[in-house]
Amino acid sequence: MEFRNLCSLETFRDICSPSGYSENLEDVIKNEFTRIKGVTYLDHAGATLYPESAVREFCLDISKNVYGNPHSHNPSSTLTHDTVDRVRYRILQHFNTTPEEYSVIFTSGSTAGLKLVSEAFPWSAPTATEPGSLFCYLTDNHTSVVGIRGPASAQGALPIPVSPSEVEGRARAGVEGVGGHDGPAACQTPHLFCYPAQSNFSGRKYPLGHVRGIRARRLYPACDHPGRWFVLLDAAAHVGCSPLDLQSCAADFVPLSFYKMFGFPTGLGALLVRNQAAARLKKCYFGGGTAAGYLAGEDYFVPTANVCDRFEDGSVSFLDIIALNHSFDALQRITGGMDHIQPHAFGLARYTHMLLSSLCHGNGHPVAQMYTQGQFDSPDTQGAILNFNLLDCRGHIIGYSQVDKLASLYNIHLRTGCFCNTGACQHFLDITDQEVKNNLKAGHVCGDSIDLVDGKPTGSVRVSFGYMSTFDDCQTFLSFVVDCFVEKPPRVDRVRLENLRQTKTGPCGNSHQKRSIKLSANGGIKQEVETRRPAEPSLEGCVRPSSAVDTTLPKNPYTLTHIYIYPVKSCAAFEVCDWPLGASGLLFDRSWMVVNGHGVCLSQKREPRLCQILPRVELPLGQLSLSAPGMENLSVPLESAATLKTIQRVCQSKVCGDRVETVDSGDEAATWLSDFLGQPCRLIRQSPDSIRGGQKRLNTASTAVLSLVNEAQYLLINQASVDLIQEQIRSRQESSEDGQPLERQDLISRFRANLVIAGVEPFEEDSWSQLIIGNAQFLVGGRCGRCQMICVDQDTGAKSKAPLLALSACRSGKLTFGVYLSRQVQGDSPSARTLSVGSAVLHRTLDLSL
């Protein structure tokens, strides 16, 4: 029986019953979210999905009505002004407040709202008689909140980071009313305290009562510092799946982004400002629509009295605001409101948390390290977010980028990294300040794929749920974890599972003293999965033992068996027996690439049919020949790019983040590619003026010049390593009785290497530092990280998960295969400028010179 069927829907309802619209969720998805068929979308904390009816109704609205600039006074402008005001009121109504208490300032998003507060808050520097302002913030805050300390410090305020435990842990009784926000006080120095309603990292919900506690100076740090305290409540992560009542927690500033609530429109947010606090905000710049009057020749300016107008520089994004009206309609129509969304999303998250945190490898070690506070037992204290890292059977963390790559293969959309929340990341992953600095010096920056440094994680994996998430989404994700990362047979930590089953849920109407997961009597999840698939070979058995390496003399010559060039990036390989070496690698390797109508490089990840385009470099004829099924051959001249640059247009493109100058190959090639691929395309070639250096993360010399390759001049793989992957694929296929075996040559083509050698031991190339192939000398620059490209059959374009899953199993979750090379050209002979199949290969291990 499949793992996804171990826990029935009825059992899920018993755990935490969804309510309201969720009974008709299948119809909702069929009618409103047809585009996500086959997709498991689990990044709702990043951006939720919009219902299609909202977009249809918006398009119908703007096609029937004329909406003018709201700063004019003609009929179309009046319609816009009135509609925008109606949306402002609707926003306040959604958060249970009124225009008498709050103003809605439209921004481009939550970050823009935070920036507005940072620049307009009345920071004061310390004087002889008055203390200076304090900017206090929870360490578990989004980067955009922590960033307020820049403008605050520049104006004399003192930033104070506060850990979550300190707020109540260092509170002092009996201070209320003394210097509080609403009471009389001798000290009027303004201070700002910022905290999230919900952590975007872990989903932890912080008490909304902190707003009153800080303002009344009962809680730390307000209890230790007299003055007038204001509270900024970052609601961006909270409002996507949870209601927010500003009557019960009247924060002074509430920033939010609407795409996290509705999915559409994007680029629109709001800062909700308590009117009592708005009067204290100062503003230096004034834009169109913000002035009651000003003089061009004199420093004279009077702001408009209306708070919204005063802080909305220029015309607001009025069509996006009108779209927001339709998003509110759709949300209410589909779900009935946030009171229904919260238990649904939390129930799915709790179910997934319960199983993932109880799941173990066959040896009993846990599969996941969860990053959460408490027992995940109430939507009052926990949002619909799970944060974790996966562990291998030895307890070692599997890097998040490896999880991300395999999830993409399964069409599971999740998020990895630190999620713009360094404070929470440091806390849960136990990363010190010095380690953050050291990692940065080592080349790791926010948002990259360097997931482990010295075996320690730099980030984690996050899955999050929305109102259109389903029980199937949970099971698809859990099945993915079992298939890809669990040593078979899977087991369940019954003690932990029982503790989670006994835990009561919060007031979502689903409190149960005892719940049960449908597990079989003889082993539960272990027994069910064993029935489906026998235990796979242990991880230790995946790599053959190597013979001792002679570290004093070169090993006996290995042999170069294949040479491939890829004249057009992501198209088919062109195999040769000997080939000249150029300044950036094999001559003409990745000199051209195909771009779409927007000028973006196409790859087999999105357009697998590229593999059916066969380029051939015909040196005697001076041309590049392209062939493809059903197409007549196309010839493109090999004239130097400098010559082409004088007759074809020059354009800018990007390759792996590098901006490169390219030359268009003309309309004939563009038409040929467009006809074959069924979309507007062009063939472009790297300009001679565009010089790319080796990637910083590689160990290659920084002077290495690159073509349009991803990382390095050459990629080398070892046939012995290919054979091991082939064995692992066969083992998996035999155990599942599914799929056709892959031949060695099929696998070699999927790894898209330039050079293939006949080695002795699998993965021995990982330890090499230098090579001599024939008479050419090379430096080894590091391992090649792999993605779903190796899943594409290079003959048909069909996709199979088998190669990537086998690679993950053989490499303990590390998706690397092959090594990058760069050529050492100083003092080489003419014979070193050509490679030939059959050449001897000599190598040295790390830290040794030839």
C-alpha positions in Angstrom: 0.0 0.0 0.0 1.3 3.5 -0.8 2.5 5.6 2.1 0.1 8.3 1.2 -2.8 6.0 2.1 -1.5 5.1 5.6 -3.5 7.9 7.2 -7.0 8.2 5.9 -8.9 11.4 5.4 -11.3 10.4 8.1 -8.4 10.2 10.5 -7.2 13.6 9.4 -10.6 15.1 10.2 -10.4 13.5 13.6 -7.0 15.1 14.2 -8.1 18.7 13.4 -11.3 18.9 11.4 -11.4 21.5 8.6 -14.6 23.5 8.5 -16.9 25.3 6.1 -15.7 25.5 2.5 -13.2 22.7 2.8 -15.9 20.1 2.3 -16.2 21.4 -1.3 -12.5 22.0 -1.8 -12.3 19.6 -4.7 -14.8 21.7 -6.6 -13.0 24.9 -5.6 -9.8 23.7 -7.0 -11.5 22.4 -10.2 -13.1 25.8 -10.8 -10.5 28.2 -9.4 -7.1 26.6 -9.5 -7.0 24.5 -12.7 -3.4 25.7 -13.3 -2.0 23.8 -10.3 -3.0 20.3 -11.6 0.1 18.1 -11.0 1.7 20.7 -8.8 2.1 20.5 -5.0 2.4 24.1 -4.0 3.7 24.5 -0.4 5.1 28.1 -0.4 2.0 30.0 0.7 4.1 32.0 3.3 6.1 33.3 0.3 3.1 34.0 -1.9 -0.3 32.4 -1.9 -2.2 31.4 -5.1 -4.9 33.6 -6.6 -8.3 32.3 -7.6 -8.9 32.6 -11.3 -12.4 34.1 -10.8 -10.8 37.1 -9.1 -8.6 37.8 -12.2 -11.6 37.3 -14.6 -13.8 39.6 -12.6 -11.1 42.3 -12.5 -10.4 42.1 -16.2 -14.2 42.4 -16.9 -14.3 45.4 -14.6 -11.6 47.4 -16.2 -12.8 46.4 -19.7 -16.2 47.9 -19.0 -15.3 50.9 -16.9 -13.0 53.9 -17.4 -10.8 54.5 -14.4 -8.8 57.8 -14.5 -6.1 59.3 -12.3 -7.7 59.9 -8.8 -6.0 63.3 -8.5 -8.2 64.7 -11.3 -11.9 65.6 -10.9 -13.5 64.3 -14.1 -16.0 61.5 -14.0 -13.5 58.7 -14.6 -11.2 60.1 -11.9 -14.1 60.4 -9.5 -15.0 56.8 -10.1 -11.4 55.8 -9.3 -11.3 58.0 -6.2 -14.5 56.6 -4.8 -13.6 53.0 -5.5 -10.2 53.4 -3.9 -11.8 54.9 -0.8 -14.2 51.9 -0.8 -11.3 49.5 -0.8 -9.7 51.4 2.1 -12.8 51.0 4.1 -13.0 47.3 3.2 -9.5 46.7 4.4 -10.3 48.3 7.8 -13.4 46.2 8.0 -11.4 43.1 7.4 -9.3 43.9 10.4 -12.3 44.9 12.5 -11.5 48.6 12.8 -12.8 51.9 11.4 -11.5 55.0 9.7 -11.9 56.9 13.0 -9.2 54.6 14.5 -6.9 53.8 11.6 -5.8 55.1 8.2 -4.8 52.9 5.3 -1.6 54.1 3.5 -1.1 52.1 0.3 2.5 51.0 -0.4 4.3 48.7 -2.8 4.4 46.0 0.0 5.1 45.4 3.6 8.8 46.3 3.2 7.8 49.7 1.8 5.6 50.3 4.8 8.4 49.5 7.2 10.7 51.8 5.3 8.1 54.6 5.6 8.0 54.1 9.4 11.8 54.1 9.7 12.0 57.4 7.8 9.0 59.2 9.4 9.2 58.0 13.0 10.2 60.9 15.3 13.5 59.6 16.5 15.4 61.8 18.9 19.0 61.8 19.9 19.9 61.9 23.6 20.4 65.3 25.2 21.6 66.5 28.6 18.1 66.2 30.0 16.3 63.6 27.9 17.3 60.1 26.9 17.4 59.3 23.2 14.9 57.1 21.3 15.2 53.3 21.4 14.5 51.1 18.5 13.7 47.7 20.0 13.0 44.6 18.0 12.6 40.9 18.5 15.5 38.9 17.1 12.8 36.7 15.4 12.0 39.4 12.9 12.1 39.7 9.1 15.1 41.4 7.6 12.9 44.4 6.6 12.1 45.0 10.2 15.7 44.8 11.4 16.6 47.1 8.7 14.9 50.0 10.5 17.9 50.3 12.7 19.8 52.0 9.8 17.7 55.1 9.6 17.0 55.0 13.4 20.7 54.9 14.3 21.4 57.7 11.8 19.1 59.9 13.7 20.5 59.1 17.1 18.3 56.3 18.2 19.8 53.3 20.0 18.9 49.8 18.5 18.3 47.1 21.1 17.7 43.5 19.9 15.4 41.5 22.2 15.1 37.8 22.4 11.5 36.4 22.5 12.0 35.0 26.0 13.1 38.4 27.4 9.8 40.2 26.7 7.9 38.5 29.5 10.9 37.0 31.3 12.3 40.4 32.2 8.9 42.1 32.7 8.3 44.1 35.9 4.9 44.5 37.6 3.6 47.8 38.9 4.9 50.0 36.0 1.6 50.3 34.1 0.5 53.9 33.5 3.9 55.4 34.3 5.2 56.9 31.1 3.0 54.6 29.0 1.7 55.5 25.7 -1.7 56.6 26.9 -1.0 57.9 30.4 0.6 61.0 31.7 4.4 61.0 31.9 7.3 63.3 32.5 9.4 61.7 29.8 8.0 62.0 26.3 10.9 60.5 24.4 9.4 58.4 21.6 10.5 54.7 21.4 9.5 52.0 18.9 9.1 48.3 19.6 8.7 45.9 16.7 7.6 42.3 16.7 5.9 39.9 14.3 2.4 38.6 14.8 3.7 35.4 13.3 7.3 34.3 12.6 7.9 33.8 8.9 10.6 31.3 9.8 8.9 28.9 12.2 5.2 30.0 12.1 5.3 30.8 15.8 2.6 33.2 16.8 3.5 35.8 19.4 0.9 37.1 21.9 -1.0 40.0 20.4 -1.4 41.2 24.0 2.3 42.4 23.8 0.9 45.5 22.1 -0.9 46.6 25.3 1.9 45.3 27.5 4.6 47.3 25.8 2.5 50.5 25.5 1.6 50.2 29.2 5.3 49.5 30.1 4.6 46.2 31.8 6.8 44.2 29.4 10.5 44.4 28.6 12.1 46.5 27.3 9.5 49.2 27.9 9.4 48.5 31.6 13.1 49.5 31.9 12.9 52.7 29.9 10.6 55.7 30.5 9.2 57.5 27.5 6.3 57.2 25.0 6.2 53.7 23.6 4.9 52.9 20.1 4.4 49.4 18.7 4.8 48.1 15.2 3.2 44.8 14.6 4.5 43.1 11.5 1.4 41.3 10.2 2.8 40.2 6.8 3.1 36.4 7.6 0.1 36.3 9.9 -2.7 37.6 7.8 -2.3 35.0 5.0 -4.2 32.4 7.0 -5.3 34.0 10.3 -7.7 36.8 11.3 -6.4 39.9 12.9 -8.6 42.0 15.2 -7.2 45.5 15.7 -9.9 46.3 18.3 -8.2 43.9 20.6 -4.6 44.7 19.7 -4.4 48.3 18.6 -0.8 48.4 17.3 0.3 51.8 16.1 1.7 50.5 12.8 0.7 47.4 11.0 2.5 46.7 7.6 1.2 44.0 5.3 1.4 42.7 1.7 -1.7 41.7 -0.1 -0.2 39.0 -2.3 0.4 36.9 0.8 -3.4 37.2 1.5 -4.8 36.9 -2.0 -2.0 36.0 -4.4 -3.2 38.9 -6.7 -2.5 41.7 -7.0 1.3 41.7 -6.4 3.3 44.9 -5.8 0.7 46.3 -3.5 0.7 46.5 0.3 -0.5 48.8 3.0 0.6 50.4 6.3 -2.2 50.6 8.7 -1.5 53.6 11.0 -3.3 54.3 14.2 -4.5 57.8 13.9 -3.2 58.9 17.3 0.3 57.8 16.2 0.0 59.3 12.7 0.2 62.8 14.1 3.7 62.0 15.4 5.1 61.0 12.1 7.4 63.4 10.3 8.1 63.5 6.6 10.8 65.3 4.6 10.1 64.5 1.0 6.8 65.6 -0.5 5.5 64.3 -3.8 2.5 64.9 -6.0 -0.8 64.8 -4.1 0.8 65.2 -0.6 0.8 69.0 -0.4 -1.9 71.4 0.7 0.3 74.1 -0.8 4.0 74.9 -1.4 6.2 77.5 -3.1 8.7 76.6 -5.8 11.0 79.6 -5.0 10.8 79.5 -1.2 11.2 76.7 1.4 7.5 76.7 2.2 5.4 73.6 2.3 2.1 72.7 4.1 1.2 69.0 4.0 -2.4 67.8 3.2 -4.5 67.1 6.3 -5.5 63.6 5.2 -3.1 61.0 6.6 -3.3 58.7 3.6 -2.8 61.6 1.1 0.1 62.9 3.1 2.2 59.7 2.8 1.2 58.4 -0.6 3.6 60.2 -2.9 2.3 60.5 -6.4 -0.6 58.6 -7.8 -1.4 55.3 -6.1 -1.5 52.0 -8.1 -5.2 52.5 -8.5 -5.9 49.6 -10.9 -4.1 47.2 -8.5 -6.3 48.6 -5.6 -9.4 48.0 -7.7 -8.2 44.4 -8.3 -7.9 44.1 -4.5 -11.7 44.6 -4.3 -12.3 41.5 -6.5 -9.8 39.5 -4.4 -11.8 40.3 -1.3 -15.0 39.2 -3.0 -13.4 35.9 -4.2 -11.9 35.1 -0.8 -15.3 35.7 1.0 -17.2 33.8 -1.7 -14.9 30.7 -1.6 -14.0 30.4 2.1 -16.4 32.5 4.1 -13.5 34.4 5.7 -10.3 34.0 7.7 -12.2 32.2 10.6 -12.7 29.3 8.2 -9.2 29.4 6.6 -7.3 29.3 9.9 -8.5 25.9 11.1 -8.2 24.4 7.6 -4.6 25.5 7.0 -3.5 24.7 10.6 -5.1 21.3 10.4 -3.1 20.4 7.4 0.1 21.8 8.9 -0.5 19.9 12.2 -1.1 16.6 10.4 2.1 17.0 8.4 4.1 18.0 11.5 2.8 15.0 13.4 3.9 12.5 10.8 7.1 14.1 9.7 8.4 14.6 13.3 7.5 11.0 14.1 9.0 9.4 11.0 12.3 7.5 11.5 14.8 5.6 9.3 15.0 1.8 9.4 17.7 2.1 12.1 15.4 4.1 14.3 17.1 7.5 13.8 14.7 10.4 13.2 14.2 11.7 9.6 13.7 15.3 10.4 14.9 17.9 12.9 11.9 20.2 13.5 12.3 23.9 14.2 9.2 24.9 16.2 8.2 26.1 19.6 5.9 23.8 21.7 3.8 20.9 20.5 2.2 22.5 17.4 -1.1 22.1 19.2 -3.1 25.4 18.7 -3.7 27.9 15.9 -3.5 30.6 18.5 0.2 29.9 19.0 1.3 28.3 15.7 0.6 29.2 12.1 0.4 26.9 9.0 4.2 26.7 8.6 6.6 23.8 9.1 10.4 24.5 9.3 12.9 21.6 9.4 16.0 20.0 8.1 16.1 16.4 6.9 18.6 13.9 8.4 20.2 10.9 6.9 20.3 7.5 8.6 23.5 8.5 10.5 22.0 11.7 11.9 23.8 14.1 9.5 21.8 17.0 8.1 21.0 16.8 4.4 21.6 20.2 2.8 18.5 22.1 1.9 19.5 22.7 -1.7 19.6 18.9 -2.2 16.0 18.7 -0.8 15.0 21.6 -3.1 16.4 20.0 -6.2 14.6 16.7 -5.6 11.4 18.5 -4.6 11.4 20.3 -8.0 11.8 16.9 -9.7 8.5 15.9 -7.9 6.9 19.2 -8.8 6.7 20.1 -5.2 7.2 23.8 -4.6 8.7 24.7 -1.3 11.2 27.2 0.1 14.7 26.8 1.5 17.3 29.0 3.1 17.0 31.4 6.0 13.8 33.2 4.7 15.1 36.7 5.4 15.1 36.0 9.1 18.7 35.6 10.3 17.8 35.9 14.0 15.4 32.9 14.0 17.8 31.0 11.7 20.7 31.5 14.1 18.5 30.5 17.1 17.1 27.3 15.7 20.2 26.2 13.8 22.6 27.2 16.6 24.7 29.5 14.4 26.9 32.0 16.2 27.5 35.5 15.1 31.1 34.7 14.2 30.0 31.7 12.1 27.7 34.0 10.1 30.6 36.3 9.4 32.9 33.4 8.6 30.4 31.9 6.3 30.1 35.2 4.5 33.9 35.3 4.1 33.8 31.8 2.7 31.4 32.9 0.0 28.0 32.0 1.4 25.5 34.8 0.9 21.7 35.0 1.6 19.8 33.1 -1.1 22.6 31.0 -2.5 22.8 27.2 -2.6 25.7 26.7 -0.1 23.6 24.8 2.4 26.4 23.2 4.5 29.6 24.7 5.8 31.9 22.3 7.7 28.9 20.0 8.0 26.7 22.6 9.7 23.6 23.9 8.0 23.3 27.5 6.8 19.5 27.3 6.4 16.6 24.9 6.4 13.4 23.8 4.5 10.0 25.5 4.9 6.6 24.2 3.8 3.5 26.4 4.3 -0.2 25.9 3.6 -3.0 28.1 2.3 -6.7 27.9 2.0 -6.6 25.9 -1.2 -4.1 23.4 0.2 -5.4 19.8 0.4 -4.8 16.6 2.2 -3.3 15.2 -0.9 -0.7 17.9 -0.8 0.4 16.7 2.6 0.6 13.1 1.5 2.4 13.9 -1.7 5.0 15.7 0.3 5.4 13.0 2.9 5.6 10.3 0.2 8.4 12.4 -1.4 10.3 12.4 1.9 10.0 8.7 2.3 10.9 7.9 -1.3 14.0 10.1 -1.5 15.4 10.4 2.0 14.3 7.6 4.3 16.4 4.4 4.8 14.0 1.6 4.3 12.0 0.3 6.0 10.5 3.5 7.5 9.6 3.4 11.1 7.5 5.6 13.5 8.6 6.9 16.8 5.5 5.7 18.6 6.2 7.5 21.9 6.4 10.9 20.1 3.4 10.0 18.0 1.4 9.1 21.0 2.4 12.4 22.7 1.2 14.4 19.7 -2.0 12.4 19.5 -2.7 13.2 23.1 -2.2 16.9 22.7 -5.3 19.1 22.6 -5.8 21.6 19.9 -6.7 25.2 20.5 -10.1 26.8 20.1 -10.7 25.9 16.4 -13.6 23.7 17.5 -11.5 20.5 17.3 -10.4 19.6 20.8 -10.1 15.9 21.2 -8.5 14.0 24.1 -7.3 11.2 21.9 -6.7 10.7 18.2 -5.3 7.9 16.2 -3.3 7.5 13.1 -4.4 4.4 11.1 -1.3 2.2 11.5 -1.2 -1.6 10.9 -0.9 -3.9 13.9 2.4 -5.3 12.8 4.6 -2.4 12.2 2.6 0.6 11.0 4.3 2.7 8.4 7.2 0.2 8.4 5.0 -2.7 7.5 3.0 -0.8 4.8 6.1 0.5 3.0 7.8 -2.8 3.2 4.9 -4.4 1.4 5.3 -1.8 -1.4 9.1 -2.0 -1.8 11.8 -4.2 -0.2 14.5 -2.5 1.8 17.1 -0.8 -0.5 20.8 -1.4 -0.1 22.3 0.4 2.8 24.0 3.7 2.2 27.4 2.3 3.1 27.0 -0.3 0.4 26.5 2.2 -2.3 30.2 3.2 -2.7 32.7 0.5 -3.5 35.9 0.4 -1.3 38.8 2.1 -3.1 42.3 0.7 -3.2 45.0 2.7 -1.6 46.1 5.8 -3.5 49.7 6.2 -4.3 50.4 9.8 -3.2 54.0 9.9 -4.3 53.8 9.0 -8.0 51.1 9.5 -10.7 48.8 6.5 -11.1 48.9 4.3 -14.1 47.4 6.1 -17.1 43.7 6.2 -17.4 42.1 6.8 -20.8 40.0 9.5 -22.3 37.0 7.6 -23.9 34.7 10.3 -25.2 34.8 14.0 -26.1 31.6 16.0 -26.4 31.0 19.6 -27.3 27.7 21.4 -27.0 27.9 24.3 -29.5 24.4 25.5 -28.5 23.8 25.6 -24.7 21.2 23.0 -23.6 21.0 21.4 -27.1 22.3 17.9 -28.1 25.9 16.9 -27.8 28.3 16.8 -30.8 30.7 13.8 -30.3 34.2 14.1 -31.8 37.3 12.0 -31.7 39.7 14.9 -31.5 39.1 18.6 -31.1 41.1 21.8 -30.7 41.1 23.7 -27.4 40.2 27.4 -27.3 40.7 30.1 -24.7 37.4 29.3 -22.9 37.3 25.5 -23.3 36.7 23.1 -26.2 36.5 25.3 -29.4 32.9 26.5 -29.9 31.6 24.7 -26.8 28.6 26.6 -25.5 29.3 29.5 -27.9 25.6 29.9 -28.8 22.4 29.7 -26.7 18.6 29.9 -27.4 16.6 32.6 -25.8 12.8 33.1 -25.6 10.9 36.1 -26.7 11.9 38.0 -23.6 15.6 37.3 -24.1 15.8 34.7 -21.3 18.0 31.7 -21.8 16.1 28.5 -22.5 17.2 25.2 -20.9 15.9 21.6 -20.9 14.4 22.2 -17.5 11.6 24.2 -19.1 12.0 23.2 -22.8 13.2 19.5 -22.9 12.8 19.5 -26.7 16.0 21.4 -26.9 17.8 18.0 -26.6 16.4 17.1 -30.1 18.2 19.9 -31.7 21.6 18.5 -33.0 24.3 21.1 -33.6 27.4 20.2 -35.6 30.4 22.4 -36.0 31.7 21.8 -39.6 35.2 23.4 -39.4 36.2 22.8 -43.1 32.9 24.5 -44.2 33.1 27.2 -41.7 29.5 26.7 -40.5 27.3 25.5 -37.6 24.7 23.1 -38.8 21.4 22.6 -36.9 19.1 19.6 -37.4 15.9 18.5 -35.7 13.1 16.0 -36.4 10.8 17.3 -39.1 12.9 20.3 -39.9 15.3 21.1 -42.8 18.9 21.6 -41.8 19.9 25.1 -40.9 23.4 26.5 -41.4 24.8 29.4 -39.4 28.2 30.9 -40.4 31.2 30.5 -38.1 32.6 33.9 -38.9 34.2 35.5 -35.9 31.8 37.2 -33.5 33.6 40.4 -34.2 32.6 40.2 -37.8 29.1 39.3 -36.9 28.8 42.2 -34.5 29.1 44.6 -37.4 26.1 43.1 -39.2 23.9 41.8 -36.5 22.3 43.4 -33.4 24.1 43.2 -30.1 22.0 42.4 -27.0 22.5 41.7 -23.3 21.7 38.3 -21.7 22.4 36.5 -18.4 24.0 33.2 -17.8 24.1 31.9 -14.2 23.7 35.5 -12.9 26.5 36.9 -15.1 25.6 39.6 -17.6 27.1 38.8 -21.0 27.1 40.6 -24.3 25.8 38.6 -27.2 25.3 38.9 -30.9 22.0 37.8 -32.6 22.4 35.1 -35.3 19.7 36.5 -37.5 16.0 36.1 -38.4 16.5 32.8 -40.4 17.8 31.0 -37.3 15.1 32.6 -35.1 12.3 31.5 -37.4 13.8 27.9 -37.6 14.0 27.6 -33.8 10.6 29.3 -33.2 8.9 26.8 -35.6 10.4 23.8 -34.0 9.9 24.8 -30.3 6.5 26.4 -30.9 7.4 29.7 -29.2 9.2 32.9 -30.2 13.0 32.2 -29.9 16.3 33.6 -31.1 19.8 32.1 -31.5 22.4 34.3 -29.9 26.2 34.0 -29.7 28.7 35.3 -27.1 30.3 38.5 -28.2 34.2 38.6 -28.1 33.9 41.7 -25.9 32.0 39.7 -23.3 34.6 38.1 -20.9 33.3 35.9 -18.1 35.6 34.8 -15.3 35.4 31.6 -13.3 32.8 31.3 -10.7 34.0 32.4 -7.2 32.8 29.3 -5.5 35.0 27.1 -7.6 38.7 26.3 -6.8 39.7 27.2 -10.3 42.0 30.1 -11.1 40.1 33.4 -11.2 41.7 34.1 -14.6 39.9 31.2 -16.4 37.8 32.6 -19.2 34.3 31.1 -19.7 32.0 30.7 -22.7 28.2 30.4 -22.0 28.8 27.4 -19.7 27.3 27.4 -16.2 30.4 27.1 -14.0 33.7 26.1 -15.6 35.5 25.5 -18.9 35.3 21.7 -18.8 33.2 19.0 -17.1 34.7 15.6 -16.6 33.0 12.4 -15.5 34.2 8.9 -14.7 32.7 5.8 -16.3 33.1 3.9 -13.1 30.9 6.5 -11.3 28.4 6.1 -14.1 28.3 2.4 -13.7 27.6 2.7 -10.0 24.6 5.0 -10.7 23.4 2.5 -13.2 23.6 -0.3 -10.6 21.6 1.8 -8.1 18.9 2.5 -10.7 18.6 -1.2 -11.5 18.3 -2.0 -7.8 15.5 0.5 -7.4 13.7 -0.7 -10.5 13.9 -4.3 -9.5 12.5 -3.6 -6.1 9.6 -1.6 -7.5 9.1 -3.6 -10.7 8.8 -0.4 -12.6 10.6 1.3 -15.4 13.1 0.3 -18.1 16.8 -0.1 -17.3 19.1 2.8 -18.4 22.1 1.9 -20.5 25.5 3.4 -19.7 25.5 5.5 -22.8 22.1 6.9 -21.9 23.4 7.9 -18.5 26.6 9.4 -19.9 24.5 11.6 -22.2 22.3 12.8 -19.4 25.3 14.1 -17.4 26.3 16.3 -20.4 30.0 16.1 -19.7 32.8 17.3 -22.1 35.2 14.6 -21.2 34.6 11.0 -20.2 37.4 8.9 -18.8 37.7 5.2 -18.1 38.5 5.2 -14.4 38.9 2.4 -11.8 36.9 3.4 -8.7 33.6 5.4 -8.6 33.9 9.0 -7.5 37.7 8.8 -7.1 37.8 11.9 -9.3 36.4 13.9 -6.4 39.8 13.8 -4.7 41.9 14.9 -7.7 43.5 18.3 -7.8 45.3 18.2 -11.2 45.1 16.3 -14.4 47.2 15.7 -17.6 45.2 14.5 -20.6 47.5 13.9 -23.5 49.8 16.9 -23.2 47.2 19.3 -21.8 47.3 20.2 -18.1 44.2 20.9 -16.1 43.3 22.1 -12.6 40.3 20.5 -10.9 37.9 23.2 -9.7 35.3 21.3 -7.6 32.3 19.0 -8.0 29.4 19.6 -10.3 26.1 20.1 -8.5 23.2 18.4 -10.3 19.5 19.2 -10.8 16.6 17.7 -12.8 18.4 18.2 -16.1 19.8 14.7 -15.7 16.3 13.4 -15.7 15.8 14.3 -19.3 16.3 11.6 -21.9 18.7 13.2 -24.4 17.1 11.4 -27.3 13.4 12.0 -26.7 13.1 14.7 -24.1 11.0 12.4 -21.8 11.7 12.8 -18.1 12.5 10.1 -15.5 13.3 10.6 -11.8 15.5 7.5 -11.6 18.9 9.1 -12.3 18.5 11.9 -9.7 17.1 9.5 -7.1 19.9 7.0 -7.7 22.5 9.8 -7.4 21.0 11.0 -4.1 21.1 7.4 -2.7 24.7 6.8 -3.8 25.9 10.2 -2.5 24.1 10.4 0.8 21.8 13.1 -0.4 24.5 15.2 -2.0 23.6 15.8 -5.6 27.1 16.1 -7.1 28.5 14.2 -10.1 31.6 14.9 -12.1 34.3 17.6 -11.6 35.0 20.9 -13.2 38.3 21.6 -14.9 40.2 24.6 -16.1 43.2 24.5 -18.4 46.7 25.6 -17.4 48.0 27.3 -20.6 51.3 28.8 -19.4 54.1 27.2 -21.3 52.0 24.6 -23.1 53.2 23.2 -26.4 51.2 23.2 -29.7 50.4 19.5 -29.1 48.7 20.6 -25.8 46.1 22.5 -27.8 44.2 19.5 -29.0 42.5 16.6 -27.2 42.1 13.1 -28.7 40.1 10.1 -27.7 42.4 7.4 -26.4 44.8 9.9 -24.7 46.3 8.8 -21.4 45.1 10.5 -18.3 47.3 11.2 -15.3 46.1 12.7 -12.1 47.2 13.9 -8.7 45.2 13.8 -5.5 44.5 17.0 -3.5 47.3 19.1 -2.1 49.9 17.5 -4.4 51.6 19.1 -7.5 52.5 17.4 -10.7 
